[in-house]
């Protein structure tokens, strides 16, 4: 029988005979000991096949304390329901089809799904990142609760919209003032006054746009993309700047990755653009390359510019931080890079490049 807590919900489901048959007594005990302590919700589903060997449903096997607490699942659920009986909305869904592919072909699956539905005698409420792995004739499911994170991101987007709205009104008033001053034939304004107003307007508009861009960077529309194609698009976008600076752009062999192409293109454009902006005395030379690791690609954008002070190596990825206080810009480009890369499950950092300059590196999952 499942162990029980004082509130009536089980700490975990009891012994799973299929798990014990697959892993042996000691293996099953070690499995439970490891995953019982996981903060993530972890469950095992065993395939139920028809006479032709096709999976038509899944039976519940192991469930750790986190999954039972998260969905308020009482102990009887495992023996009372199959997966589709407990969660009818999963029938004909991408999730069920993905579980079948994982079980039959070992194809892993990662997806984010929001639930607000009964789950057997419990209830699923929230947004969860799903990951799957094959286990015998079954599937291990890992569920990470990202409800609070998504709520905070929504709050951030709402805050950005409010800030942008509040900033746009004074900017519009400044623009109107410039037009009025220009039309006063009796006392034309000094050109330097108009220039100062125009610069203030342009900088305010740039700030508004930057805040909105940053707030929306966590919204991904991933697809399989060849990185060399994105770099080619960036080179075209920056063609005039590269030519003006006499810069060269060398591109090594780059992989295909699962990413939001619009956002990753922005990362590459920011990094290549910075390499041109913060150049030294020699003509800029920028190299884009990638190295495959065991679990991720490491993409490098290296330059021969002025480099980054090691003491600033972390700070420059913060909002409104700038490598050079005298340079143009508002200091949001690298913050956007970090936000995009982290939204893709990666990380970004900067190192001194061999021979001078900087090497900005970021990771992307294989």
PEGIPE-V568917 format. One record per helix or strand of 2 or more residues. SS is the DSSP state (H for helix, E for strand). FROM is the first residue (numbers start at 1). LEN is the number of residues. If there is no record, write none. Layout:
BEGIN
<<SS & FROM & LEN> <SS & FROM & LEN>>
END
This chain:
BEGIN
<<H & 17 & 20> <E & 41 & 9> <E & 55 & 9> <H & 65 & 7> <H & 77 & 4> <H & 83 & 4> <H & 88 & 3> <H & 94 & 12> <E & 110 & 10> <E & 122 & 13> <E & 138 & 8> <H & 147 & 37> <H & 191 & 25> <E & 223 & 4> <H & 227 & 11> <H & 239 & 7> <E & 248 & 4> <E & 256 & 4> <H & 261 & 17> <E & 285 & 8> <E & 296 & 8> <H & 310 & 3> <H & 315 & 3> <H & 333 & 11> <E & 348 & 5> <E & 358 & 8>>
END
